[in-house]
């Protein structure tokens, strides 16, 4: 499945993260510490390695991501 920033935003919100939307990117923060967790583009996530890195930062697998969105 091709994922977009919208999919990842929806999953991050369900996981309890805070979202801040910038120009072309979405920033994800830990609500308890305010620490930046991840940054990803709004559009399609084109490279498999980029998606893998974002999922690692969010602490979920691709299967868990499918269940969240």
C-alpha positions as CSV (number, residue, x, y, z in Angstrom):
1,X,0.0,0.0,0.0
2,X,1.2,3.5,-0.7
3,X,1.1,5.7,2.4
4,X,0.8,9.4,2.6
5,X,1.4,12.0,5.3
6,X,-2.4,11.9,5.9
7,X,-2.2,8.2,6.8
8,X,0.8,8.7,9.1
9,X,-0.9,11.7,10.8
10,X,-4.0,9.7,11.5
11,X,-1.9,6.9,13.0
12,X,0.2,9.3,15.1
13,X,-2.9,11.0,16.5
14,X,-4.3,7.6,17.5
15,X,-1.1,6.7,19.2
16,X,-1.4,9.9,21.3
17,X,1.2,12.1,19.6
18,X,0.8,15.8,19.0
19,X,1.0,17.1,15.4
20,X,2.3,20.4,14.1
21,X,1.9,21.0,10.4
22,X,4.6,23.0,8.7
23,X,5.0,23.9,5.0
24,X,5.6,20.6,3.2
25,X,6.1,18.5,6.3
26,X,4.3,17.3,9.4
27,X,6.1,17.3,12.7
28,X,5.2,14.7,15.4
29,X,5.9,15.5,19.1
30,X,5.7,13.4,22.3
31,X,2.9,15.1,24.4
32,X,4.6,14.3,27.7
33,X,8.0,15.7,27.0
34,X,7.3,17.9,24.0
35,X,10.2,16.2,22.2
36,X,10.3,15.9,18.4
37,X,9.7,12.3,17.4
38,X,9.5,12.4,13.7
39,X,9.2,14.6,10.6
40,X,7.5,13.4,7.4
41,X,6.3,14.8,4.1
42,X,2.6,15.6,3.5
43,X,2.5,13.7,0.2
44,X,3.2,10.1,-0.7
45,X,6.0,8.3,1.1
46,X,7.8,7.0,-2.0
47,X,10.8,5.1,-0.6
48,X,10.4,2.0,1.5
49,X,13.4,3.0,3.7
50,X,11.8,6.4,4.5
51,X,8.6,4.6,5.6
52,X,10.6,2.2,7.7
53,X,12.5,5.0,9.4
54,X,9.2,6.9,10.2
55,X,7.6,3.7,11.6
56,X,10.6,3.0,13.8
57,X,10.5,6.5,15.2
58,X,6.7,6.1,15.9
59,X,7.3,2.7,17.4
60,X,4.9,0.7,15.2
61,X,5.2,-1.9,12.5
62,X,3.6,-1.7,9.0
63,X,1.0,-4.2,10.1
64,X,0.1,-2.0,13.1
65,X,0.0,1.0,10.9
66,X,-2.6,-0.7,8.6
67,X,-4.8,-1.4,11.7
68,X,-4.5,2.3,12.8
69,X,-5.6,3.8,9.5
